[in-house]
């Protein structure tokens, strides 16, 4: 029996969103978890002095950025003694607060300003083209890049050129690199890796090392939750919709196929307004392109904090063994952690 508050079940595969360059740019802001992140709310671990040191240095970075906009700018008598580089890179393991600090910096900056993951910026360029993307972001005072990907040489070269043009126009850049959870011995990308890959811009970045407890030492083990069968997923989705929640219900294969028809820059709209995502018949993927599209989709679901209800293989087991030993291993590890969180109802601490 339906009620006045019940909602019809939604199908992701029937959503074909469009998004303009202006809309993509408007989405380049911290995700909901960091909507109110601040330097004051960051709590450095007293066991790791580098966390307080990074916090203090980022405050100086923000202060110098603001000073440059005052009459006299860097040439005033109050100019800081430290030579200010236009870029800062936060180097640290998973779960030490890099994203929090990055968002805090973004919040205190004057606009225009942009905050997004590496994937979101490359999606912007892919959707609009290189030159229109540069012109769209030209004049930005600050660009924050979370999870700078170092495993795709082509994208890394593209972003290096992209940032070089923007920094030449006075834009300041703050970045972190992607760090995989639950990967013994892979707690961080060393700063030398980051600087080597962006060699053309390396002299413009100051590195801030942030030590802390490695994410694998936290209570985050386990697997993504999976219901017994498709009927259980359909029943749960229907019950949630009856109670007034906005729920999507689709077959896993159907969603994977649909993702190939939607540009990753539009995935944010694909999940817009949803409170739950229900997937039937999850299974291991053998196609790497499909797997990478799923990674990008899960990133958007995670940012939107939409729980997933699924049947079949636990979502964190969808990546085939050969994928986990390949060049995109780090992306898959991050997605696995997020899928565990999305199906258990508890989002893990952010980077």
Kinemage of the C-alpha trace (Angstrom):
@kinemage 1
@onewidth
@group {chain A} dominant
@subgroup {mainchain}
@vectorlist {calphas} color= white
{ca unk a 1} P 0.000 0.000 0.000
{ca unk a 2} L 1.377 3.396 -0.961
{ca unk a 3} L 1.212 6.484 1.196
{ca unk a 4} L 1.209 10.180 0.411
{ca unk a 5} L 4.906 10.337 1.252
{ca unk a 6} L 5.978 7.322 -0.841
{ca unk a 7} L 8.380 7.813 -3.740
{ca unk a 8} L 8.606 5.928 -7.029
{ca unk a 9} L 11.723 3.839 -7.508
{ca unk a 10} L 14.292 5.591 -9.709
{ca unk a 11} L 16.417 3.929 -12.385
{ca unk a 12} L 19.928 5.262 -12.869
{ca unk a 13} L 19.938 3.907 -16.408
{ca unk a 14} L 17.069 6.219 -17.299
{ca unk a 15} L 19.022 9.278 -16.211
{ca unk a 16} L 20.900 11.007 -19.027
{ca unk a 17} L 22.178 14.191 -17.420
{ca unk a 18} L 23.681 17.121 -19.249
{ca unk a 19} L 26.045 19.575 -17.659
{ca unk a 20} L 27.525 22.842 -18.845
{ca unk a 21} L 31.020 24.122 -18.262
{ca unk a 22} L 29.669 26.639 -15.763
{ca unk a 23} L 27.885 23.850 -13.897
{ca unk a 24} L 31.029 21.732 -13.780
{ca unk a 25} L 32.958 24.676 -12.382
{ca unk a 26} L 30.218 25.383 -9.830
{ca unk a 27} L 30.591 21.817 -8.539
{ca unk a 28} L 34.304 22.349 -7.904
{ca unk a 29} L 33.990 22.903 -4.171
{ca unk a 30} L 34.685 20.711 -1.108
{ca unk a 31} L 32.343 17.722 -0.673
{ca unk a 32} L 29.651 17.879 2.055
{ca unk a 33} L 31.922 16.234 4.644
{ca unk a 34} L 34.208 19.260 4.438
{ca unk a 35} L 31.666 22.022 3.932
{ca unk a 36} L 32.705 23.533 7.260
{ca unk a 37} L 36.320 22.387 7.506
{ca unk a 38} L 38.548 25.004 9.082
{ca unk a 39} L 42.033 25.382 10.442
{ca unk a 40} L 40.460 25.717 13.893
{ca unk a 41} L 38.607 22.398 13.624
{ca unk a 42} L 41.708 20.478 12.561
{ca unk a 43} L 43.059 18.606 15.572
{ca unk a 44} L 46.785 17.840 15.213
{ca unk a 45} L 47.934 14.628 16.875
{ca unk a 46} L 50.477 15.680 19.543
{ca unk a 47} L 52.421 12.496 18.793
{ca unk a 48} L 53.240 13.832 15.325
{ca unk a 49} L 54.731 17.309 15.322
{ca unk a 50} L 54.553 17.529 11.525
{ca unk a 51} L 50.752 17.865 11.722
{ca unk a 52} L 50.974 21.088 13.757
{ca unk a 53} L 53.838 22.292 11.558
{ca unk a 54} L 51.761 21.735 8.407
{ca unk a 55} L 48.795 23.550 9.962
{ca unk a 56} L 50.960 26.538 10.875
{ca unk a 57} L 52.577 26.658 7.447
{ca unk a 58} L 49.241 26.526 5.619
{ca unk a 59} L 48.022 29.431 7.718
{ca unk a 60} L 51.097 31.352 6.558
{ca unk a 61} L 50.419 30.306 2.975
{ca unk a 62} L 46.864 31.631 3.268
{ca unk a 63} L 48.087 34.813 4.930
{ca unk a 64} L 50.629 35.488 2.184
{ca unk a 65} L 47.957 34.900 -0.446
{ca unk a 66} L 45.744 37.491 1.208
{ca unk a 67} L 48.678 39.883 1.618
{ca unk a 68} L 49.286 39.790 -2.115
{ca unk a 69} L 45.836 41.305 -2.619
{ca unk a 70} L 46.369 44.220 -0.252
{ca unk a 71} L 47.847 47.536 -1.430
{ca unk a 72} L 51.558 47.008 -1.782
{ca unk a 73} L 51.144 43.239 -1.924
{ca unk a 74} L 54.329 41.257 -1.520
{ca unk a 75} L 56.352 44.455 -1.937
{ca unk a 76} L 54.941 46.091 1.166
{ca unk a 77} L 57.057 46.451 4.280
{ca unk a 78} L 54.978 43.725 5.910
{ca unk a 79} L 55.989 41.190 3.310
{ca unk a 80} L 56.840 37.826 4.974
{ca unk a 81} L 60.523 36.997 5.064
{ca unk a 82} L 59.842 33.578 3.560
{ca unk a 83} L 59.903 33.441 -0.228
{ca unk a 84} L 56.407 32.402 -1.221
{ca unk a 85} L 56.018 29.763 -3.904
{ca unk a 86} L 52.687 29.687 -5.738
{ca unk a 87} L 52.120 26.003 -4.985
{ca unk a 88} L 51.998 23.838 -1.885
{ca unk a 89} L 51.885 20.036 -1.821
{ca unk a 90} L 50.673 18.038 1.197
{ca unk a 91} L 52.580 14.757 1.436
{ca unk a 92} L 51.251 12.219 3.903
{ca unk a 93} L 49.671 8.865 4.487
{ca unk a 94} L 45.997 8.034 4.412
{ca unk a 95} L 43.866 9.475 7.194
{ca unk a 96} L 46.179 12.208 8.507
{ca unk a 97} L 43.873 15.082 7.553
{ca unk a 98} L 45.249 16.280 4.216
{ca unk a 99} L 41.798 16.771 2.677
{ca unk a 100} L 40.593 18.601 5.777
{ca unk a 101} L 43.528 21.015 5.581
{ca unk a 102} L 43.063 21.453 1.844
{ca unk a 103} L 39.381 22.314 2.332
{ca unk a 104} L 40.221 24.655 5.212
{ca unk a 105} L 42.629 26.538 2.945
{ca unk a 106} L 39.938 26.783 0.254
{ca unk a 107} L 37.408 28.179 2.727
{ca unk a 108} L 39.649 31.065 3.830
{ca unk a 109} L 40.654 32.005 0.276
{ca unk a 110} L 38.951 34.767 -1.657
{ca unk a 111} L 37.332 33.808 -4.945
{ca unk a 112} L 37.204 32.856 -7.635
{ca unk a 113} L 38.442 29.534 -6.297
{ca unk a 114} L 37.993 25.841 -7.112
{ca unk a 115} L 38.297 22.573 -5.192
{ca unk a 116} L 38.155 19.157 -6.820
{ca unk a 117} L 39.839 15.832 -7.251
{ca unk a 118} L 42.348 15.233 -9.999
{ca unk a 119} L 39.704 13.157 -11.797
{ca unk a 120} L 37.218 16.029 -11.707
{ca unk a 121} L 39.673 18.427 -13.338
{ca unk a 122} L 40.606 15.953 -16.056
{ca unk a 123} L 36.883 15.313 -16.585
{ca unk a 124} L 36.395 19.057 -17.011
{ca unk a 125} L 39.061 19.156 -19.712
{ca unk a 126} L 37.594 16.055 -21.325
{ca unk a 127} L 34.104 17.556 -21.421
{ca unk a 128} L 34.974 21.084 -22.556
{ca unk a 129} L 38.315 20.733 -24.286
{ca unk a 130} L 41.665 22.017 -23.101
{ca unk a 131} L 41.513 25.679 -24.127
{ca unk a 132} L 37.922 26.347 -22.961
{ca unk a 133} L 38.805 24.772 -19.591
{ca unk a 134} L 41.829 27.024 -19.180
{ca unk a 135} L 39.747 30.076 -20.021
{ca unk a 136} L 36.985 28.988 -17.622
{ca unk a 137} L 39.384 28.760 -14.671
{ca unk a 138} L 41.685 31.595 -15.708
{ca unk a 139} L 41.827 34.268 -13.034
{ca unk a 140} L 41.195 31.872 -10.152
{ca unk a 141} L 42.950 32.932 -6.966
{ca unk a 142} L 43.279 29.383 -5.675
{ca unk a 143} L 42.883 25.887 -7.135
{ca unk a 144} L 42.877 22.910 -4.784
{ca unk a 145} L 43.517 19.434 -6.213
{ca unk a 146} L 42.783 16.476 -3.964
{ca unk a 147} L 44.209 13.043 -4.790
{ca unk a 148} L 46.544 14.065 -7.589
{ca unk a 149} L 46.846 10.899 -9.692
{ca unk a 150} L 50.340 9.809 -10.661
{ca unk a 151} L 49.543 6.538 -12.416
{ca unk a 152} L 48.489 7.939 -15.798
{ca unk a 153} L 51.375 9.706 -17.585
{ca unk a 154} L 49.072 11.286 -20.164
{ca unk a 155} L 46.726 12.832 -17.610
{ca unk a 156} L 49.646 13.933 -15.443
{ca unk a 157} L 51.268 15.731 -18.389
{ca unk a 158} L 47.927 17.304 -19.288
{ca unk a 159} L 47.396 18.616 -15.758
{ca unk a 160} L 50.968 19.853 -15.507
{ca unk a 161} L 50.480 21.937 -18.644
{ca unk a 162} L 47.029 23.031 -17.460
{ca unk a 163} L 48.277 24.195 -14.066
{ca unk a 164} L 51.330 25.813 -15.625
{ca unk a 165} L 49.151 28.131 -17.679
{ca unk a 166} L 46.979 29.031 -14.707
{ca unk a 167} L 49.902 29.579 -12.332
{ca unk a 168} L 51.571 31.806 -14.901
{ca unk a 169} L 48.518 34.037 -14.580
{ca unk a 170} L 48.856 34.309 -10.811
{ca unk a 171} L 46.765 31.359 -9.624
{ca unk a 172} L 47.976 29.629 -6.469
{ca unk a 173} L 47.671 25.844 -6.267
{ca unk a 174} L 47.433 23.433 -3.337
{ca unk a 175} L 47.484 19.680 -3.903
{ca unk a 176} L 47.564 16.282 -2.236
{ca unk a 177} L 48.353 12.969 -3.894
{ca unk a 178} L 46.169 9.897 -3.860
{ca unk a 179} L 47.179 7.511 -1.079
{ca unk a 180} L 45.795 3.985 -0.943
{ca unk a 181} L 44.056 2.605 2.170
{ca unk a 182} L 44.779 -0.845 3.591
{ca unk a 183} L 47.850 -1.346 1.421
{ca unk a 184} L 50.844 -2.505 3.420
{ca unk a 185} L 53.934 -0.624 2.377
{ca unk a 186} L 52.004 1.828 0.198
{ca unk a 187} L 51.053 4.408 2.770
{ca unk a 188} L 52.021 7.407 0.699
{ca unk a 189} L 53.429 8.733 -2.495
{ca unk a 190} L 56.744 10.295 -1.565
{ca unk a 191} L 57.078 13.952 -2.395
{ca unk a 192} L 59.893 13.057 -4.778
{ca unk a 193} L 57.436 11.014 -6.872
{ca unk a 194} L 55.033 13.931 -7.130
{ca unk a 195} L 57.749 16.437 -8.009
{ca unk a 196} L 59.339 14.111 -10.545
{ca unk a 197} L 56.044 13.586 -12.371
{ca unk a 198} L 55.285 17.316 -12.538
{ca unk a 199} L 58.919 18.191 -13.238
{ca unk a 200} L 57.992 21.208 -15.338
{ca unk a 201} L 56.282 22.754 -12.305
{ca unk a 202} L 58.225 21.184 -9.441
{ca unk a 203} L 60.144 24.346 -8.580
{ca unk a 204} L 56.824 26.110 -7.934
{ca unk a 205} L 55.763 23.770 -5.124
{ca unk a 206} L 56.693 23.697 -1.464
{ca unk a 207} L 56.270 20.274 0.126
{ca unk a 208} L 54.657 19.897 3.536
{ca unk a 209} L 55.165 16.470 5.079
{ca unk a 210} L 52.337 15.271 7.355
{ca unk a 211} L 53.075 12.179 9.402
{ca unk a 212} L 50.512 10.251 11.396
{ca unk a 213} L 48.919 6.913 12.070
{ca unk a 214} L 48.691 4.877 8.912
{ca unk a 215} L 45.135 4.115 7.874
{ca unk a 216} L 45.753 0.340 7.932
{ca unk a 217} L 46.215 0.546 11.707
{ca unk a 218} L 42.637 1.751 12.169
{ca unk a 219} L 39.610 -0.483 12.488
{ca unk a 220} L 38.658 -0.468 8.831
{ca unk a 221} L 39.071 -4.086 7.773
{ca unk a 222} L 36.192 -6.122 6.431
{ca unk a 223} L 34.162 -6.410 3.270
{ca unk a 224} L 31.335 -4.559 1.639
{ca unk a 225} L 27.962 -5.758 2.877
{ca unk a 226} L 25.912 -7.828 0.433
{ca unk a 227} L 22.317 -9.046 0.724
{ca unk a 228} L 21.394 -12.651 0.019
{ca unk a 229} L 19.720 -12.110 -3.340
{ca unk a 230} L 18.186 -9.710 -5.834
{ca unk a 231} L 14.759 -10.140 -4.244
{ca unk a 232} L 16.126 -8.856 -0.934
{ca unk a 233} L 17.578 -5.794 -2.643
{ca unk a 234} L 14.311 -5.080 -4.450
{ca unk a 235} L 12.308 -5.532 -1.244
{ca unk a 236} L 14.606 -3.236 0.755
{ca unk a 237} L 14.585 -0.595 -1.978
{ca unk a 238} L 10.807 -0.746 -2.239
{ca unk a 239} L 10.367 -0.442 1.513
{ca unk a 240} L 12.647 2.605 1.655
{ca unk a 241} L 10.754 4.235 -1.223
{ca unk a 242} L 7.460 3.557 0.540
{ca unk a 243} L 8.792 5.496 3.522
{ca unk a 244} L 9.469 8.492 1.309
{ca unk a 245} L 13.148 8.011 0.464
{ca unk a 246} L 14.510 8.646 -3.015
{ca unk a 247} L 15.938 5.275 -4.021
{ca unk a 248} L 17.356 3.973 -7.299
{ca unk a 249} L 17.102 0.290 -8.229
{ca unk a 250} L 19.114 -1.166 -11.127
{ca unk a 251} L 20.967 -4.251 -12.229
{ca unk a 252} L 24.731 -3.997 -11.782
{ca unk a 253} L 25.425 -4.836 -15.428
{ca unk a 254} L 22.913 -2.219 -16.544
{ca unk a 255} L 24.616 0.493 -14.495
{ca unk a 256} L 28.094 -0.505 -15.683
{ca unk a 257} L 26.892 -0.329 -19.286
{ca unk a 258} L 25.153 3.011 -18.700
{ca unk a 259} L 28.294 4.568 -17.216
{ca unk a 260} L 29.966 4.056 -20.581
{ca unk a 261} L 27.369 6.343 -22.174
{ca unk a 262} L 27.713 9.159 -19.614
{ca unk a 263} L 30.813 11.337 -19.388
{ca unk a 264} L 32.443 11.081 -15.923
{ca unk a 265} L 31.991 14.835 -15.490
{ca unk a 266} L 28.236 14.138 -15.401
{ca unk a 267} L 28.323 11.385 -12.774
{ca unk a 268} L 27.675 13.979 -10.092
{ca unk a 269} L 24.274 14.629 -11.657
{ca unk a 270} L 23.637 10.936 -12.127
{ca unk a 271} L 23.403 10.526 -8.336
{ca unk a 272} L 21.925 13.940 -7.540
{ca unk a 273} L 19.019 13.839 -5.113
{ca unk a 274} L 19.368 10.141 -4.278
{ca unk a 275} L 19.263 8.893 -0.703
{ca unk a 276} L 19.997 5.243 -1.480
{ca unk a 277} L 21.375 3.279 -4.444
{ca unk a 278} L 20.280 -0.348 -4.856
{ca unk a 279} L 22.200 -2.705 -7.163
{ca unk a 280} L 21.221 -6.239 -8.109
{ca unk a 281} L 23.619 -8.947 -9.245
{ca unk a 282} L 27.050 -7.479 -8.509
{ca unk a 283} L 29.861 -9.576 -9.989
{ca unk a 284} L 33.567 -9.382 -10.742
{ca unk a 285} L 34.553 -7.119 -13.624
{ca unk a 286} L 36.946 -8.241 -16.324
{ca unk a 287} L 37.039 -5.058 -18.420
{ca unk a 288} L 39.450 -2.449 -17.088
{ca unk a 289} L 37.684 0.479 -18.757
{ca unk a 290} L 34.445 -0.529 -17.045
{ca unk a 291} L 36.308 -0.860 -13.746
{ca unk a 292} L 37.819 2.618 -14.024
{ca unk a 293} L 34.420 4.115 -14.830
{ca unk a 294} L 33.037 2.389 -11.726
{ca unk a 295} L 35.856 3.915 -9.662
{ca unk a 296} L 34.915 7.405 -10.889
{ca unk a 297} L 31.244 6.705 -10.184
{ca unk a 298} L 31.966 5.466 -6.647
{ca unk a 299} L 33.954 8.652 -5.988
{ca unk a 300} L 30.854 10.724 -6.765
{ca unk a 301} L 28.596 8.449 -4.702
{ca unk a 302} L 31.034 8.719 -1.797
{ca unk a 303} L 31.210 12.491 -2.004
{ca unk a 304} L 27.405 12.635 -2.035
{ca unk a 305} L 27.284 10.221 0.954
{ca unk a 306} L 24.688 7.947 -0.682
{ca unk a 307} L 24.597 4.455 0.889
{ca unk a 308} L 24.559 1.429 -1.432
{ca unk a 309} L 22.423 -1.703 -1.014
{ca unk a 310} L 23.666 -4.580 -3.163
{ca unk a 311} L 23.402 -8.302 -3.817
{ca unk a 312} L 25.882 -10.712 -5.349
{ca unk a 313} L 29.639 -10.399 -4.939
{ca unk a 314} L 30.615 -7.855 -2.255
{ca unk a 315} L 31.402 -4.611 -4.072
{ca unk a 316} L 34.979 -4.511 -2.816
{ca unk a 317} L 35.622 -7.786 -4.680
{ca unk a 318} L 34.577 -6.589 -8.163
{ca unk a 319} L 38.122 -5.892 -9.370
{ca unk a 320} L 39.814 -8.920 -10.913
{ca unk a 321} L 43.171 -10.126 -9.579
{ca unk a 322} L 45.088 -8.945 -12.651
{ca unk a 323} L 43.657 -5.453 -12.154
{ca unk a 324} L 44.835 -5.396 -8.543
{ca unk a 325} L 48.380 -6.129 -9.667
{ca unk a 326} L 48.363 -3.548 -12.451
{ca unk a 327} L 49.072 0.138 -12.797
{ca unk a 328} L 45.686 1.279 -11.460
{ca unk a 329} L 45.970 -0.678 -8.216
{ca unk a 330} L 45.928 2.444 -6.082
{ca unk a 331} L 42.673 3.678 -7.608
{ca unk a 332} L 41.041 0.314 -7.034
{ca unk a 333} L 42.199 0.207 -3.412
{ca unk a 334} L 40.684 3.617 -2.759
{ca unk a 335} L 37.410 2.574 -4.395
{ca unk a 336} L 37.322 -0.656 -2.380
{ca unk a 337} L 37.643 1.263 0.875
{ca unk a 338} L 34.853 3.589 -0.169
{ca unk a 339} L 32.564 0.759 -1.254
{ca unk a 340} L 33.043 -0.931 2.112
{ca unk a 341} L 32.077 2.313 3.814
{ca unk a 342} L 29.080 2.953 1.560
{ca unk a 343} L 27.592 -0.503 2.173
{ca unk a 344} L 28.207 -0.646 5.919
{ca unk a 345} L 26.686 2.716 6.706
{ca unk a 346} L 29.852 4.169 8.212
{ca unk a 347} L 31.999 6.559 6.211
{ca unk a 348} L 35.666 6.177 7.156
{ca unk a 349} L 37.810 9.149 8.190
{ca unk a 350} L 38.804 11.223 5.180
{ca unk a 351} L 42.345 11.786 4.112
